[in-house]
């Protein structure tokens, strides 16, 4: 019978208001764990949670503890408790404190922390790297070290310009703590968890196999999240590309159909955003409630706005820059019906057309003077770029982040993520043929564009269209598109 390996038990400790609960929220990917506030003493009791593997097996027990506030007073009291001729070791000194009357009185909060550390396998000492190194921090570490368990200092808020990482590392080294880890709970590095587990494995030899197994498991979980995310984006792009709405060649009807097309596309994008948030275990409440999913330099503009396209490096032609139907393509008789169009037209004219299938209905509508409205290519690319940018932001966002996500999102988009915008944006008065094709200025993979082109000829592939229907080939192409988007990330 295989022995069951118990999960590693970690106490998360530190001075008041350094981000202990924030660390647990980010490690657990749980925005609701504990209480986070910009004031001291928010956590008053020990709270525990488990970090689970993919198969639901507990791998880590994480214990959130109250903040240490009077380590100096505790050390002074310990000196009074221990007679000069006695030489007890660290854990025994701490036990003397826990057995004293002050354990339930003046030092009740500190004793809760020390009791947790005594029963844990190790402690994560969370440091706000923006704070100066003070004697109180040295007293806290001296007190914690007396428990006789390994301590791994975790430097929090390391991305802040106020962080003084070098000073903290020097101070920790003077106390014999040479192994540290940087882990910004608001914007953790992609390998932040792995670095923490590597350090713990070095300090806890007997737990190294379990920690490395957890490291592998967390990597697999991240890979699965990315695969699921790109699948969601691919489904959105498929729905938008295949969307076709019939319209009479009447300006009023065309304007009405255009508004319907835009609303369906916007709503579909909103659904995708919410699905991505759910997959990354962020709630809708992390967004302000706007008509559009996100606000900000790029997201604040309407999906069909020429300015929104330009902000993502998408150059627009005269039609998009000036037309009232920006982002909509008016598909005439041959547009989108190139596949077999001549055969269908000949059959209809010759009177041998049989049935009223999808292609026949569309062709007969065209012969009756109708047109179809579709989403323009630049808008499709903007859809993809916005979702990829959101995934990048969610990948680098901690669950303790307090700011609205749109601010963080824009910080994650770099010049390497998108094609550079043309400094000479197309002038509305410039002839349309002088503008280069928008598709050449995007960073969506070429394979994606080829699939979107094929999707345009299959209106039934759009779940937001007039007559959606299942098709195994659609599912196959969505998988291929998702893989191309995954590689682009």
C-alpha positions as CSV (number, residue, x, y, z in Angstrom):
1,X,0.0,0.0,0.0
2,X,1.4,3.4,-1.0
3,X,2.0,5.8,1.9
4,X,0.0,9.0,1.6
5,X,2.3,12.0,1.8
6,X,0.8,14.7,4.0
7,X,0.6,18.2,2.5
8,X,3.3,20.7,3.4
9,X,2.1,23.0,6.2
10,X,3.2,26.7,5.7
11,X,2.6,29.6,8.1
12,X,2.4,32.9,6.4
13,X,3.8,35.5,8.9
14,X,5.1,39.0,9.1
15,X,4.6,42.5,10.4
16,X,1.2,44.1,10.2
17,X,-0.1,45.1,6.8
18,X,2.8,43.7,4.7
19,X,0.5,41.7,2.3
20,X,0.2,38.2,4.0
21,X,-3.4,37.8,3.1
22,X,-2.7,39.2,-0.4
23,X,0.0,36.5,-0.9
24,X,-2.5,33.8,0.0
25,X,-5.1,35.2,-2.4
26,X,-2.7,35.2,-5.2
27,X,-1.4,31.7,-4.4
28,X,-4.9,30.3,-4.0
29,X,-6.3,32.3,-7.0
30,X,-9.1,33.4,-4.7
31,X,-10.1,37.1,-4.6
32,X,-12.4,36.5,-1.6
33,X,-9.9,34.7,0.8
34,X,-9.6,36.7,4.0
35,X,-9.9,40.4,4.2
36,X,-7.5,42.9,2.5
37,X,-7.4,46.5,3.5
38,X,-4.9,49.3,3.6
39,X,-4.8,49.5,7.4
40,X,-3.0,47.6,10.1
41,X,-4.5,44.6,12.0
42,X,-6.9,43.5,9.3
43,X,-6.3,39.8,10.0
44,X,-7.0,39.0,13.7
45,X,-7.2,35.2,13.7
46,X,-5.4,32.3,12.0
47,X,-7.2,31.3,8.7
48,X,-6.2,28.2,6.8
49,X,-6.7,27.1,3.1
50,X,-5.4,24.3,0.9
51,X,-3.7,24.5,-2.4
52,X,-4.9,21.6,-4.5
53,X,-3.4,19.7,-7.4
54,X,-5.2,19.2,-10.6
55,X,-6.8,15.9,-9.3
56,X,-8.0,17.7,-6.2
57,X,-5.3,16.3,-3.8
58,X,-4.2,18.8,-1.1
59,X,-0.5,19.7,-1.8
60,X,-0.1,22.7,0.5
61,X,-1.7,24.0,3.7
62,X,-1.4,27.8,3.9
63,X,-2.1,29.5,7.3
64,X,-2.8,33.2,7.3
65,X,-1.8,34.7,10.7
66,X,-2.3,38.1,12.4
67,X,0.5,40.7,12.0
68,X,3.3,40.9,14.5
69,X,3.2,44.2,16.3
70,X,5.3,44.0,19.5
71,X,8.2,41.6,18.9
72,X,10.5,43.8,21.0
73,X,8.1,43.6,24.0
74,X,7.9,39.8,23.6
75,X,11.7,39.4,23.6
76,X,12.0,41.6,26.7
77,X,9.4,39.6,28.5
78,X,11.2,36.3,27.5
79,X,14.4,37.7,29.1
80,X,12.4,38.1,32.3
81,X,10.9,34.6,32.1
82,X,14.2,32.8,31.7
83,X,16.6,32.8,34.6
84,X,20.2,33.8,33.9
85,X,21.6,30.4,34.8
86,X,19.2,28.6,32.4
87,X,20.1,27.9,28.8
88,X,16.9,26.6,27.0
89,X,16.9,26.4,23.3
90,X,14.7,28.5,21.0
91,X,11.6,26.3,20.9
92,X,11.7,25.8,24.7
93,X,11.9,29.6,25.2
94,X,8.9,30.0,23.0
95,X,7.0,27.3,24.9
96,X,7.7,29.2,28.1
97,X,6.1,32.2,26.6
98,X,3.0,30.3,25.4
99,X,2.6,28.8,29.0
100,X,2.8,32.2,30.6
101,X,-0.2,34.4,31.6
102,X,0.7,37.0,29.0
103,X,0.0,34.5,26.2
104,X,-3.7,35.2,26.7
105,X,-3.2,38.8,27.6
106,X,-0.7,41.4,26.3
107,X,1.0,39.1,23.7
108,X,-2.1,37.2,22.7
109,X,-1.7,38.1,19.0
110,X,2.0,37.3,18.8
111,X,1.4,34.0,20.6
112,X,-1.2,33.0,18.0
113,X,1.5,33.5,15.3
114,X,4.2,31.6,17.3
115,X,1.9,28.7,18.0
116,X,1.2,28.4,14.3
117,X,4.9,28.5,13.4
118,X,5.7,25.8,15.9
119,X,3.2,23.4,14.4
120,X,4.0,24.2,10.7
121,X,6.8,22.8,8.6
122,X,8.1,26.2,7.6
123,X,7.2,29.9,7.6
124,X,6.9,32.4,4.8
125,X,7.9,35.8,6.3
126,X,6.2,38.4,4.1
127,X,8.1,41.8,3.7
128,X,6.8,45.0,2.2
129,X,9.9,45.9,0.2
130,X,8.8,49.5,0.2
131,X,9.3,49.7,4.0
132,X,12.7,50.7,5.5
133,X,14.6,48.0,7.4
134,X,13.9,48.8,11.1
135,X,14.9,47.1,14.4
136,X,11.3,45.8,14.8
137,X,11.8,43.6,11.7
138,X,15.0,42.2,13.1
139,X,13.2,41.5,16.4
140,X,10.4,39.7,14.5
141,X,12.8,37.5,12.7
142,X,14.8,36.7,15.9
143,X,11.5,35.7,17.5
144,X,10.4,33.5,14.6
145,X,13.8,31.9,14.3
146,X,13.5,30.7,17.9
147,X,10.7,28.4,16.8
148,X,13.3,26.2,15.1
149,X,11.6,26.0,11.7
150,X,12.9,27.2,8.3
151,X,12.0,30.7,7.4
152,X,11.7,31.9,3.8
153,X,11.5,35.7,3.4
154,X,9.1,36.8,0.7
155,X,9.7,40.3,-0.7
156,X,6.4,41.8,-1.7
157,X,5.6,44.9,-3.8
158,X,8.9,44.5,-5.6
159,X,7.6,46.2,-8.7
160,X,7.0,49.5,-6.8
161,X,9.6,52.2,-7.5
162,X,9.8,52.6,-3.8
163,X,11.0,49.1,-3.2
164,X,14.4,48.8,-1.6
165,X,15.2,45.2,-2.4
166,X,19.0,45.5,-2.0
167,X,18.8,46.9,1.5
168,X,16.4,44.1,2.6
169,X,18.5,41.3,1.1
170,X,21.6,42.7,2.9
171,X,19.7,43.0,6.2
172,X,18.4,39.4,5.9
173,X,21.8,38.1,5.1
174,X,23.1,39.6,8.3
175,X,20.5,37.5,10.1
176,X,21.6,34.3,8.3
177,X,18.7,34.3,5.9
178,X,20.4,34.1,2.5
179,X,17.5,32.4,0.6
180,X,14.8,34.9,-0.4
181,X,12.2,35.1,-3.1
182,X,10.6,38.1,-4.9
183,X,6.8,37.7,-5.2
184,X,4.8,40.8,-6.0
185,X,1.2,39.8,-5.0
186,X,-0.3,42.4,-7.2
187,X,1.6,41.6,-10.4
188,X,3.6,38.4,-9.8
189,X,6.1,37.2,-12.3
190,X,5.0,34.2,-14.4
191,X,7.6,32.0,-12.6
192,X,7.0,33.5,-9.2
193,X,5.4,30.4,-7.8
194,X,8.0,28.1,-9.2
195,X,10.8,30.2,-7.7
196,X,9.1,30.0,-4.3
197,X,8.7,26.2,-4.5
198,X,12.3,25.8,-5.6
199,X,13.6,27.8,-2.6
200,X,11.4,25.8,-0.2
201,X,12.6,22.5,-1.8
202,X,16.2,23.5,-1.0
203,X,15.3,24.3,2.6
204,X,13.0,21.3,3.2
205,X,14.8,18.3,1.8
206,X,12.2,15.8,3.0
207,X,9.5,17.6,1.2
208,X,11.4,18.3,-2.0
209,X,9.7,15.5,-4.1
210,X,6.2,16.8,-3.1
211,X,7.2,20.4,-3.8
212,X,8.6,19.5,-7.2
213,X,5.4,17.6,-8.0
214,X,3.4,20.6,-7.1
215,X,5.7,22.8,-9.2
216,X,5.0,20.5,-12.2
217,X,1.3,20.5,-11.5
218,X,1.0,24.3,-11.3
219,X,2.8,24.5,-14.7
220,X,0.3,22.1,-16.2
221,X,-2.6,24.1,-14.7
222,X,-1.2,27.3,-16.3
223,X,-0.8,25.6,-19.6
224,X,-4.4,24.4,-19.5
225,X,-5.7,27.9,-18.6
226,X,-3.9,29.3,-21.6
227,X,-5.3,26.6,-23.9
228,X,-8.8,27.2,-22.6
229,X,-8.4,30.9,-23.0
230,X,-7.3,30.7,-26.6
231,X,-10.1,28.4,-27.3
232,X,-12.6,31.0,-26.0
233,X,-11.0,33.6,-28.2
234,X,-11.1,31.4,-31.3
235,X,-14.8,30.7,-30.7
236,X,-15.4,34.5,-30.5
237,X,-13.5,35.1,-33.7
238,X,-15.4,32.3,-35.5
239,X,-18.8,33.7,-34.4
240,X,-17.9,37.2,-35.5
241,X,-16.4,36.2,-38.9
242,X,-19.2,33.9,-39.8
243,X,-21.9,36.4,-38.9
244,X,-24.0,37.5,-41.9
245,X,-27.2,39.6,-41.6
246,X,-29.4,40.1,-44.7
247,X,-30.6,43.7,-45.5
248,X,-32.5,45.4,-48.2
249,X,-30.6,48.0,-50.2
250,X,-32.4,50.8,-48.4
251,X,-30.3,53.2,-46.3
252,X,-32.7,53.0,-43.3
253,X,-32.8,49.2,-43.3
254,X,-29.0,48.9,-43.8
255,X,-28.4,51.3,-40.9
256,X,-30.8,49.2,-38.7
257,X,-29.1,45.9,-39.7
258,X,-25.7,47.4,-39.1
259,X,-26.7,48.4,-35.5
260,X,-27.9,44.8,-34.9
261,X,-24.7,43.4,-36.2
262,X,-22.6,45.7,-34.0
263,X,-24.7,44.9,-30.9
264,X,-24.4,41.1,-31.4
265,X,-20.7,41.4,-31.9
266,X,-20.2,43.6,-28.8
267,X,-22.3,41.4,-26.7
268,X,-20.4,38.3,-27.9
269,X,-17.2,40.1,-27.0
270,X,-18.6,40.8,-23.5
271,X,-19.4,37.1,-23.1
272,X,-15.9,36.2,-24.0
273,X,-14.4,38.6,-21.5
274,X,-16.6,37.3,-18.7
275,X,-15.7,33.7,-19.7
276,X,-11.9,34.6,-19.5
277,X,-12.4,36.2,-16.2
278,X,-14.1,33.1,-14.9
279,X,-11.4,30.8,-16.2
280,X,-8.8,32.9,-14.4
281,X,-11.0,33.0,-11.3
282,X,-11.6,36.7,-11.4
283,X,-15.1,38.0,-10.7
284,X,-17.1,40.4,-12.9
285,X,-16.8,42.8,-9.9
286,X,-13.2,43.5,-10.8
287,X,-14.5,45.5,-13.7
288,X,-16.3,48.8,-13.5
289,X,-19.8,48.5,-14.9
290,X,-19.6,50.1,-18.4
291,X,-21.4,49.4,-21.6
292,X,-18.1,48.0,-22.9
293,X,-16.1,45.3,-21.2
294,X,-13.2,47.6,-20.3
295,X,-12.4,51.2,-20.1
296,X,-9.1,52.8,-20.8
297,X,-6.9,54.2,-23.7
298,X,-8.0,51.4,-26.0
299,X,-10.9,49.6,-24.4
300,X,-12.8,52.9,-23.7
301,X,-13.5,53.3,-27.4
302,X,-16.1,51.4,-29.2
303,X,-15.1,48.2,-31.0
304,X,-16.2,49.7,-34.3
305,X,-14.5,53.0,-33.8
306,X,-11.7,53.8,-36.2
307,X,-9.8,55.3,-33.3
308,X,-9.9,52.0,-31.4
309,X,-8.5,50.3,-34.5
310,X,-5.7,52.8,-34.8
311,X,-4.8,52.5,-31.1
312,X,-3.9,48.8,-31.7
313,X,-1.7,49.6,-34.7
314,X,-4.4,48.8,-37.2
315,X,-4.4,51.2,-40.1
316,X,-7.7,52.0,-41.6
317,X,-8.9,52.8,-45.0
318,X,-11.0,55.7,-46.1
319,X,-14.2,53.7,-45.7
320,X,-13.5,52.9,-42.1
321,X,-12.2,56.3,-41.3
322,X,-15.2,58.2,-42.5
323,X,-18.1,55.9,-43.1
324,X,-21.2,55.8,-40.9
325,X,-21.0,52.0,-41.1
326,X,-17.4,51.7,-39.9
327,X,-16.5,48.1,-39.2
328,X,-19.3,46.7,-41.4
329,X,-18.8,45.2,-44.8
330,X,-21.6,45.5,-47.4
331,X,-21.3,42.2,-49.2
332,X,-22.7,42.4,-52.8
333,X,-23.7,39.5,-55.1
334,X,-20.3,37.8,-55.5
335,X,-18.8,38.7,-52.1
336,X,-18.7,35.8,-49.8
337,X,-20.3,33.5,-52.4
338,X,-17.3,32.8,-54.5
339,X,-17.4,29.1,-53.7
340,X,-19.8,27.6,-56.2
341,X,-21.5,31.0,-56.9
342,X,-21.4,30.6,-60.6
343,X,-22.9,27.1,-60.5
344,X,-25.7,28.2,-58.2
345,X,-26.5,31.2,-60.3
346,X,-26.7,29.1,-63.4
347,X,-28.9,26.6,-61.8
348,X,-31.3,29.3,-60.5
349,X,-31.5,31.0,-63.9
350,X,-32.1,27.7,-65.6
351,X,-35.0,26.9,-63.4
352,X,-33.4,23.7,-62.1
353,X,-32.7,24.9,-58.5
354,X,-33.9,22.3,-56.1
355,X,-34.8,23.1,-52.5
356,X,-34.2,26.3,-50.4
357,X,-31.1,25.4,-48.6
358,X,-28.7,27.9,-47.1
359,X,-26.9,28.8,-50.3
360,X,-30.1,29.0,-52.3
361,X,-31.8,31.4,-49.8
362,X,-28.8,33.7,-49.8
363,X,-28.5,33.7,-53.6
364,X,-32.1,34.3,-54.2
365,X,-32.0,37.1,-51.7
366,X,-29.2,38.7,-53.6
367,X,-31.2,38.4,-56.9
368,X,-34.1,40.1,-55.2
369,X,-31.8,43.1,-54.5
370,X,-30.8,42.3,-50.9
371,X,-27.3,42.5,-49.5
372,X,-25.6,41.0,-46.4
373,X,-23.8,42.9,-43.6
374,X,-20.7,41.3,-42.2
375,X,-18.0,42.3,-39.7
376,X,-15.0,43.9,-41.4
377,X,-11.6,42.3,-41.2
378,X,-9.9,45.1,-39.2
379,X,-12.6,44.7,-36.5
380,X,-12.0,40.9,-36.4
381,X,-8.4,41.5,-35.8
382,X,-9.1,44.1,-33.1
383,X,-11.3,41.6,-31.4
384,X,-8.5,39.1,-31.3
385,X,-5.9,41.6,-30.2
386,X,-8.1,42.9,-27.4
387,X,-8.7,39.4,-26.0
388,X,-5.0,38.4,-26.3
389,X,-4.1,41.6,-24.4
390,X,-6.6,40.7,-21.7
391,X,-5.2,37.2,-21.3
392,X,-1.7,38.6,-21.0
393,X,-2.9,40.9,-18.3
394,X,-4.7,38.1,-16.4
395,X,-1.6,36.0,-16.6
396,X,0.3,38.7,-14.7
397,X,-2.4,39.8,-12.3
398,X,-2.4,38.8,-8.7
399,X,-5.8,38.1,-7.0
400,X,-4.9,40.6,-4.4
401,X,-4.8,43.5,-7.0
402,X,-7.2,46.3,-5.9
403,X,-7.1,48.6,-8.9
404,X,-9.5,48.2,-11.7
405,X,-8.2,45.8,-14.2
406,X,-8.3,48.1,-17.2
407,X,-5.3,50.1,-15.8
408,X,-3.3,46.9,-15.4
409,X,-4.3,45.7,-18.8
410,X,-2.8,48.6,-20.6
411,X,0.4,48.3,-18.6
412,X,0.8,44.8,-20.0
413,X,0.6,45.7,-23.7
414,X,4.0,46.5,-25.0
415,X,5.2,47.5,-28.4
416,X,6.2,43.9,-29.0
417,X,2.7,42.7,-28.6
418,X,1.1,44.7,-31.4
419,X,2.2,46.0,-34.8
420,X,3.4,49.6,-34.6
421,X,0.8,52.2,-35.6
422,X,1.6,54.0,-38.9
423,X,2.6,57.5,-37.9
424,X,0.8,58.8,-41.0
425,X,-2.7,57.5,-40.2
426,X,-4.8,57.3,-43.3
427,X,-6.3,60.6,-44.1
428,X,-10.0,60.5,-44.9
429,X,-9.4,62.4,-48.1
430,X,-6.7,59.9,-49.3
431,X,-8.0,57.6,-52.1
432,X,-9.0,54.2,-50.6
433,X,-6.7,52.3,-53.0
434,X,-3.7,54.2,-51.6
435,X,-4.1,52.6,-48.2
436,X,-2.3,49.3,-47.5
437,X,-4.3,46.3,-46.5
438,X,-5.1,46.3,-42.8
439,X,-4.4,42.6,-42.5
440,X,-0.7,43.2,-43.2
441,X,-0.4,45.5,-40.2
442,X,-1.7,43.1,-37.5
443,X,0.0,40.5,-35.4
444,X,-2.7,37.9,-35.5
445,X,-1.1,34.7,-37.0
446,X,-1.6,34.2,-40.8
447,X,-3.2,30.8,-40.1
448,X,-6.0,32.6,-38.2
449,X,-6.7,34.9,-41.1
450,X,-7.1,32.0,-43.4
451,X,-9.6,30.3,-41.1
452,X,-11.5,33.6,-40.7
453,X,-11.7,33.8,-44.5
454,X,-13.2,30.4,-44.7
455,X,-15.6,31.1,-41.9
456,X,-17.1,34.0,-43.9
457,X,-18.6,31.5,-46.3
458,X,-20.4,29.5,-43.6
459,X,-23.0,31.7,-41.9
460,X,-24.3,28.7,-39.9
461,X,-21.0,28.6,-38.1
462,X,-21.9,31.8,-36.1
463,X,-23.8,31.1,-32.9
464,X,-24.9,34.7,-33.0
465,X,-26.2,34.4,-36.6
466,X,-29.6,33.8,-38.0
467,X,-29.5,30.0,-38.3
468,X,-26.6,28.5,-36.3
469,X,-25.9,24.8,-36.7
470,X,-23.3,22.3,-35.6
471,X,-20.5,21.3,-37.9
472,X,-17.5,19.1,-37.0
473,X,-15.3,21.0,-39.5
474,X,-16.1,24.3,-37.6
475,X,-14.9,22.7,-34.4
476,X,-11.8,21.4,-36.1
477,X,-10.9,24.9,-37.4
478,X,-11.6,26.5,-34.0
479,X,-9.0,24.1,-32.5
480,X,-6.5,25.0,-35.2
481,X,-7.1,28.7,-34.6
482,X,-6.8,28.3,-30.8
483,X,-3.4,26.6,-31.3
484,X,-2.2,29.4,-33.5
485,X,-3.3,32.0,-30.9
486,X,-1.6,30.0,-28.2
487,X,1.6,30.1,-30.1
488,X,1.2,33.9,-30.5
489,X,1.0,34.3,-26.8
